[in-house]
Amino acid sequence: MKYKSCKYIQGGIAFRHDAVSLCNKLCGTKRYEKFNIPYTENFYEKFISVREEAIENCKKGTLPHEGCLSCPYVEEKEWDEDTRFKEIEITHWVHCNCGCCYCAMLPVTKGKMVKSKQNSPYIELFPIIKRMLKENRIHPNAFFSVTGGELTMLKEFPDIMKLLLKQKDASYGFCLQSNGIKYEKLLSKAVLKDRRTSIVISIDAGSREMFKLMKRKDNYNDVIKNLKHYLKDAKSNQDRIVAKYIIVPNVNDTKEEIDKWIKTCKEIGIKTLQPSIEFCSQVVNPGTFKEKQGELYHYMKEQIIANGFEMITYDFLESIIKNKSFDITIKAEKE
């Protein structure tokens, strides 16, 4: 059946620190409240109901929210009748062993490093994942985006990963985003099991001094050591170990630092790089776009290609740079 919808309405679920949500957080400058179910009693049942209603409305020609009209992810096509979850985001805690100056959770953590190793007070996710599997709600080729907080600090993370990796009739892909300070063997196991899986580590610096400014931690050497460890573990999948550089205005926004980062990545054997600009907090609370970010982003892409690396990027960054706005719905509105 042909109708307007998006992959998140059809098969998405996002476990965030304050609510479970249907709408992807990058669809606009805010998350639509109708799609956010707080972690109260029976939240999972309520979410299923909201999602089923949203799909039915799409089939009838009514998008579930006015914001969907300008969303770049909405498209009209023949959607799969299989509506098991295919896009699953796990970011339901804020605990971290780092203090990145650009962290999207700064409004929640108030700039403090949340070092507790206990679960978030909002939810324990492991029982929910078990239930989803038992009810056959997770597609066998589902893709999981896992961050936080720092995923290696989440108490239930090992149990969640072991449960997902042992599913015999499924092959899940993962985007595992870590600061790389702590090594975790389970990340390597996931990379070896599915080619879609990647370990993405934001170094954001080409020197120990800059790393300390960006991260507020003196663990640059630990991150480099662990990157080498993950590369060794990955065997033939070394291109799935990704080093990331997020350009932050007035901190690491220099060609010199970018060049140092690229040189370091080449020396340790990284094959895939991810250039980016600081946008997470700006999407939620739009600020003034700095044109230098765009200029350096393009410079970084050129240098990555010139040095023979593979490259992955966020597809919406060019729209941000072109429109000089962190509201990525602008492009769709113009069209």
Secondary structure by P-SEA (a helix, b strand, c coil): ccccccccccbbbbbccccccccccccccccccccccccccaaaaaaaaaaaaaaaaaaaccccccccccccccccccccccccccbbbccccccccccccccccccccccccccccccccccccaaaaaaaaaacccccbbbbbbbccccccccaaaaaaaaaaacccbbbbbbbbbccccccaaaaaaaaccccbbbbbccccccaaaaaaacccccaaaaaaaaaaaaaaaccccccbbbbbbbbccccccaaaaaaaaaaaaaacccbbbbbccccccccccccccaaaaaaaaaaaaaaaaabbbbbbccaaaaaaaacccccccccccc
